[in-house]
Amino acid sequence: MPDTPLAADLDAPFRFEYDPATLRYGPDAARSLDTELDAQGDDRALVVCGATVGETPAVMDSVREGLSDRLAGVFAETTPAKRLGTAYDGLERFREVDADCLVAVGGGSSLDVAKIISILAATDRDPAAVGREFVDTGTVAIPDGDLLPIIAVPTTLAGADLSIVAGVTADPDTCPVDEPASGGVSDPKLMPAAICYDPQMVATTPWSILAASAMNGFNKGIETLYAANATPITDATAARGLELLTEGLLAVGGGDDDPWVYQALTQGIMLVQYGISRADGTTLSLLHAFGHGLTRTYEVQQGAAHGVIAPHALSYLFEQTDGRQSLLADALGVGSAADPAAAVVDRVSEVVTTLGLPTRLRDVDGPDREAFPEVADAVLEDAFMANVPSELEPTRKDIVSVLESAW
């Protein structure tokens, strides 16, 4: 066998256990939601979304037409806070309209709230007991048996769809808890039953929201390729997804509004997610650990954090290890470059700039430089750091240095 990075990849053993959602793709696919309900054996759907999506005819007209007489009602009260109290309100609405499934429309917040509703609907536990458990443990127990089926209709590019996790917070003003809390749940039963990828739905999202969400999804594809638990399967889907996302993001950021752009973006975000959220772990890694460290206690938006930090974190990665830079360069369309590491960093920077996202930490609502050691500790403690390449051994000094370079 030749002594090349490819040969090393071929020699690596792996096990890939994955039970994804049914994937339905197509322009105007939302108008076929009743067909997907038929396929899943569901009759009456409660639509779960945020207020803005609920008041957007370009989205809701297609959803209403697609569900037709299967539409039991609409719960348009989700927020980025993903409140446990909101999920209880959604559960009450679900029972009022006698629905048997959920259709989550919008971004990751609406899907996460729908997942929490599905958990609460399957348990007879008192809400106060659930609240106490969440404050004490940061999670909500998954009951035995089946959960409510969820069909997702994404309208952003955050890449939160093919996932078995959900974030959740709680506040005494909105649910029975004694103190604010945040956390999440993870279980294979939280994978949606089906996901309806409709480029026309993505095209309805305001550019500022779409651009920020895109970096979150784009970075999922990047770090899936260098994650310690990468597999040939996720290599293939992430690489093709990055190719489509790169073309689409550079085009739409440059003002191209043709249908092919949103088709490329929608297929790209679907592919970079495939296989990254599994029962035995996730491929999310260095970039998302930085994102969590920057946003956990600061107001910086997740997509903006990802845009600022990605070029600098990747530069650090390539200084310390190969980081599969050649594979990344090919996926990002710069495979012919003499220096693939530099070409990857430049290409990612080009995407950030084209999307109009901030490029410096000082320009976002993030930490001051004095807080960098604290942020570095949060990054190092993040669970996703377990997935960095095995040769990478980040220190607090390293992480602070990356933050300084991004300042």
C-alpha positions in Angstrom: 0.0 0.0 0.0 1.4 3.4 -0.9 2.6 5.7 2.0 0.0 8.5 1.5 -2.7 10.1 3.7 -5.2 8.2 1.6 -3.6 4.9 2.5 -3.8 5.9 6.2 -7.5 6.6 5.8 -8.2 3.3 4.2 -6.5 1.5 7.0 -8.7 3.0 9.7 -11.4 0.7 11.1 -14.9 2.1 11.7 -18.4 1.2 12.7 -21.3 3.2 11.3 -24.8 2.7 12.9 -27.3 5.2 11.7 -31.1 5.5 11.5 -31.8 8.7 9.7 -35.1 10.4 9.0 -36.9 9.8 5.7 -35.5 12.6 3.4 -37.9 14.3 0.9 -36.4 16.9 -1.4 -37.8 19.0 -4.1 -38.8 22.5 -5.2 -42.3 23.1 -3.7 -42.0 19.9 -1.7 -43.9 21.4 1.2 -47.0 21.3 -0.9 -46.8 17.5 -0.7 -46.8 17.2 3.1 -50.0 15.3 3.1 -48.3 12.6 1.0 -45.6 12.3 3.6 -48.2 12.1 6.4 -49.7 9.2 4.5 -46.4 7.5 4.2 -45.8 7.9 7.9 -49.3 6.8 8.9 -50.3 10.1 10.5 -53.6 11.9 10.2 -53.6 15.3 12.0 -50.6 17.6 12.3 -50.0 20.5 14.7 -47.6 22.9 13.0 -44.9 24.2 15.4 -43.1 27.4 14.4 -42.1 30.9 15.5 -44.2 34.0 15.2 -42.3 35.3 12.2 -42.6 32.1 10.2 -46.3 31.8 11.3 -47.0 35.3 9.8 -45.0 34.6 6.6 -47.5 33.7 3.8 -44.7 32.5 1.5 -44.1 29.8 4.0 -47.4 29.1 5.6 -49.5 29.1 2.4 -47.4 26.2 1.1 -47.6 24.3 4.4 -51.3 24.8 4.8 -51.9 23.7 1.2 -49.6 20.7 1.7 -51.3 19.5 4.8 -54.8 20.4 3.5 -57.4 18.7 5.8 -54.6 17.1 7.8 -53.8 20.5 9.4 -55.1 20.3 13.0 -53.8 23.7 14.1 -50.8 26.0 14.3 -48.6 26.7 17.4 -46.6 29.8 16.4 -44.9 30.6 19.7 -41.4 29.1 19.6 -38.4 31.4 20.2 -34.6 31.0 20.1 -34.7 30.5 23.9 -36.3 27.1 23.4 -38.2 27.3 26.7 -39.5 24.3 28.5 -42.5 26.4 29.3 -43.1 27.0 25.6 -43.1 23.2 25.0 -45.7 22.8 27.7 -47.8 25.5 26.0 -47.4 23.6 22.7 -48.4 20.3 24.4 -51.6 22.0 25.6 -52.3 23.2 22.0 -51.5 19.7 20.7 -54.1 18.1 22.9 -56.7 20.8 22.2 -56.7 20.1 18.5 -56.5 16.4 18.9 -53.3 16.0 16.7 -51.3 12.9 16.3 -48.0 14.3 14.9 -46.0 17.5 14.8 -44.7 19.4 11.7 -41.8 21.7 12.8 -41.4 24.6 10.4 -38.5 27.1 10.5 -35.0 26.8 12.2 -33.5 24.7 14.9 -35.4 26.4 17.7 -38.8 25.2 16.4 -37.6 21.7 15.8 -36.0 21.5 19.3 -39.3 22.7 20.9 -41.2 20.2 18.8 -38.9 17.5 20.1 -39.5 18.5 23.7 -43.3 18.5 23.1 -42.9 15.0 21.8 -41.2 13.9 25.0 -43.7 15.6 27.3 -46.6 14.1 25.4 -45.3 10.6 26.1 -45.0 11.0 29.9 -47.6 11.5 32.6 -45.1 13.1 35.0 -46.1 16.3 36.8 -44.6 19.4 35.2 -43.0 20.4 38.5 -41.2 17.1 38.7 -39.9 17.5 35.2 -38.8 21.1 36.0 -36.9 19.9 39.1 -35.2 17.1 37.1 -34.1 19.6 34.5 -32.7 22.1 37.0 -30.8 19.3 38.8 -29.5 17.4 35.7 -29.7 19.7 32.7 -31.9 17.2 30.8 -35.3 15.6 30.7 -35.7 11.9 30.8 -36.9 10.1 27.7 -39.9 7.9 28.5 -40.2 4.3 27.4 -42.1 3.7 24.2 -42.6 5.7 21.1 -42.5 9.5 20.9 -44.7 11.7 18.8 -43.6 11.6 15.1 -42.1 14.8 13.8 -41.8 16.0 10.3 -39.4 18.9 9.8 -39.6 21.6 7.2 -36.3 23.6 7.5 -36.2 27.3 6.4 -32.6 28.0 7.4 -29.2 26.5 6.8 -28.1 25.9 10.4 -28.1 22.1 9.9 -30.1 21.2 13.0 -32.5 18.8 11.2 -30.8 15.3 10.9 -30.2 15.3 14.7 -31.0 13.2 17.7 -30.5 16.1 20.2 -32.4 19.2 21.3 -31.5 22.2 23.3 -33.8 23.5 26.0 -33.9 26.2 28.7 -36.2 26.9 31.6 -37.1 30.1 33.4 -39.3 30.5 36.5 -41.4 33.1 34.7 -42.5 30.5 32.1 -42.6 27.1 33.8 -42.4 25.4 37.2 -38.7 25.8 38.0 -37.1 27.6 41.0 -34.2 28.9 39.0 -33.1 29.5 35.4 -31.5 26.4 33.8 -30.3 25.3 30.4 -29.3 22.0 28.9 -30.4 19.4 26.4 -31.7 16.0 25.6 -30.2 13.3 23.3 -31.8 10.0 22.2 -32.1 8.2 18.9 -35.9 8.5 19.3 -35.6 12.3 18.8 -34.6 11.8 15.1 -37.5 13.3 13.1 -39.6 10.7 11.2 -39.1 12.7 8.0 -37.6 15.9 6.8 -39.0 17.9 3.9 -36.2 19.8 2.2 -37.8 22.5 0.0 -35.5 25.1 -1.6 -38.4 27.5 -2.0 -38.9 27.5 1.8 -35.2 28.3 2.3 -35.5 31.2 -0.3 -38.2 32.8 1.9 -35.8 33.4 4.8 -34.5 37.0 5.2 -30.9 37.2 4.0 -29.5 38.3 7.4 -30.9 35.2 9.1 -30.0 32.9 6.2 -26.4 34.1 6.1 -25.8 33.6 9.8 -27.4 30.2 9.9 -25.3 29.2 6.9 -22.0 29.4 8.7 -23.3 27.0 11.4 -24.2 24.4 8.8 -21.1 25.1 6.6 -18.8 24.5 9.6 -20.6 21.2 10.3 -19.4 19.9 7.0 -15.8 21.2 7.5 -15.2 19.6 10.9 -17.0 16.4 9.9 -14.1 15.8 7.5 -11.3 16.2 10.1 -13.2 14.8 13.2 -11.5 11.9 15.0 -14.5 9.8 14.4 -14.9 10.6 10.6 -15.9 7.7 8.4 -15.8 7.1 4.6 -19.6 7.6 4.6 -19.5 10.9 6.3 -16.5 11.9 4.2 -18.5 11.4 1.1 -21.7 13.2 2.2 -19.8 16.1 3.9 -17.5 16.6 0.9 -20.3 16.7 -1.6 -22.3 18.9 0.7 -19.5 21.4 1.1 -19.0 21.5 -2.6 -22.7 22.5 -3.1 -22.7 24.9 -0.1 -19.6 26.7 -1.3 -20.9 27.2 -4.8 -24.3 28.3 -3.5 -23.1 30.6 -0.7 -20.6 32.4 -2.9 -23.3 32.8 -5.6 -26.1 34.0 -3.3 -23.7 36.3 -1.4 -22.7 37.8 -4.7 -26.3 38.6 -5.5 -27.3 35.5 -7.6 -30.9 34.7 -6.7 -31.6 32.0 -9.4 -33.4 28.9 -8.3 -30.3 26.7 -8.7 -28.7 28.6 -5.9 -31.3 27.6 -3.3 -31.4 24.1 -4.7 -27.6 23.8 -4.2 -27.9 25.2 -0.7 -30.7 22.9 0.4 -29.1 19.8 -1.0 -25.8 20.9 0.5 -27.1 21.4 4.0 -28.9 18.1 3.8 -25.7 16.2 2.9 -23.3 17.8 5.4 -25.7 16.6 8.2 -26.0 13.0 7.0 -24.5 10.7 9.7 -23.1 13.4 11.9 -25.6 12.8 14.8 -25.6 9.2 15.8 -26.3 7.2 19.0 -22.5 6.6 19.5 -21.5 10.2 19.1 -21.3 13.2 16.7 -18.7 14.5 14.3 -19.0 18.0 15.6 -15.6 19.2 16.8 -13.3 22.1 17.2 -15.3 24.8 15.5 -18.5 24.1 17.4 -16.6 23.9 20.7 -15.4 27.4 20.0 -18.9 28.5 19.0 -20.3 27.1 22.3 -17.5 28.8 24.3 -18.3 32.2 22.7 -22.0 32.0 23.0 -22.7 30.2 26.2 -22.4 33.3 28.4 -22.3 36.1 25.8 -24.9 37.6 23.4 -22.9 36.9 20.2 -25.1 35.1 17.7 -24.0 31.5 17.0 -23.6 32.0 13.2 -21.6 35.2 13.7 -19.3 33.4 16.2 -18.8 30.6 13.7 -17.9 33.1 10.9 -15.4 35.0 13.1 -13.6 32.0 14.5 -13.5 29.5 11.7 -10.5 30.9 9.7 -8.4 31.3 12.9 -9.3 27.9 14.4 -8.5 26.2 11.1 -5.1 28.0 10.9 -4.3 26.7 14.3 -5.5 23.2 13.4 -3.3 23.0 10.3 -0.3 24.3 12.2 -0.6 21.4 14.6 -1.8 18.5 12.4 -2.7 17.7 8.8 -6.4 18.2 9.5 -7.1 16.4 6.2 -6.4 19.7 4.5 -6.2 18.1 1.0 -9.7 16.6 1.3 -11.1 19.9 2.6 -9.4 21.8 -0.3 -11.0 19.5 -2.8 -14.4 19.9 -1.2 -14.1 23.6 -1.2 -13.0 23.9 -4.8 -9.4 24.8 -4.2 -7.8 21.4 -4.5 -5.2 22.5 -7.1 -3.6 25.0 -4.7 0.1 24.5 -3.9 -0.6 25.1 -0.2 -3.9 23.4 0.6 -4.0 24.5 4.2 -3.7 28.2 3.3 -6.2 27.7 0.4 -8.8 26.2 2.8 -8.4 29.1 5.3 -8.6 31.7 2.4 -11.7 30.0 1.0 -13.5 29.9 4.3 -12.6 33.6 4.8 -14.0 34.3 1.4 -17.3 32.6 2.3 -17.5 34.6 5.5 -16.8 37.9 3.7 -19.2 37.2 0.9 -22.0 36.4 3.4 -21.4 39.8 5.0 -20.6 38.3 8.4 -18.4 39.9 11.0 -14.7 39.0 10.7 -13.4 40.2 14.1 -14.5 39.4 17.7 -14.3 43.0 18.6 -17.2 43.7 16.3 -19.7 41.3 17.9 -21.4 41.2 21.3 -18.8 38.8 22.6 -16.2 38.7 25.3 -13.5 41.3 26.0 -9.9 40.2 25.7 -9.7 40.0 29.5 -12.3 37.2 29.4 -10.4 35.0 26.9 -9.0 32.7 29.5 -12.5 32.0 30.8 -13.7 31.4 27.3 -10.8 29.1 26.6 -11.7 27.0 29.6 -15.3 26.7 28.3 -14.0 25.6 24.9 -11.7 23.0 26.4 -14.5 21.6 28.6 -16.9 21.4 25.7 -17.9 17.8 24.9 -17.2 18.3 21.2 -13.5 18.7 21.9 -13.4 14.9 22.3 -13.7 14.7 18.5 -10.7 16.8 17.5 -8.0 14.9 15.6 -6.1 12.6 17.8 -2.8 14.4 17.2 -4.2 17.7 18.4 -3.7 18.5 22.1 -5.1 22.0 22.7 -4.1 23.9 25.7 -5.6 27.0 27.4 -2.7 29.0 25.9 -3.5 27.7 22.4 -7.2 28.6 22.6 -6.5 32.0 24.0 -4.0 32.5 21.1 -6.8 31.6 18.6 -9.1 34.1 20.2 -6.4 36.8 20.2 -5.9 36.2 16.4 -9.6 36.6 15.9 -9.9 39.8 18.0 
